Amino acid sequence: MKYQYTYKNTGMDIWQLSMYYIYGSMVGVCNLIFTAAILTLTIVRWEASGNFFRICAVLGCCLFPVIQPLAVYGKAKKQASASQDIKIGFDDTGIYVGEGEGAQEISWNKIRRIGKKPSMILVFLNSTHGFVLPDRILKEEKNDFYAFLSSKMKK
């Protein structure tokens, strides 16, 4: 094996992945626009408003920067607790994955794409399934590992 890892994704790993995709998409842009608009409205109308408006405005200001990430973390933590340890290996012929009692071999032509985020590398089998390899398991090998994956995807 050229690269081999045994790990279990944590709630924080899944949360970071979710946050990358939320705020790297049109949904994230809409969240930012809404938050800026409600914050501006809150500041402009604060003095002339009643308590009901103030409560709604504060909740609106907290919706995307506080409430949504907490809700996503709760879901990610639940999802991570249901997962098992993953044994994964990468070499010139493909990827070897073992989870629980099962194991499978995946050839490089079945890999749809790879992605590099600030705190993880993603290996996609299709648009919704893949492997999250966080920096905590890759350590100092991250750049070499990504270069290896990139070389396999070009073939």
Summary of the structure (lengths in Angstrom):
residues: 155
radius of gyration: 20.6
end to end distance: 19.1
largest distance: 68.2
contacts: 416
relative contact order: 0.17
helix: 56%
strand: 24%
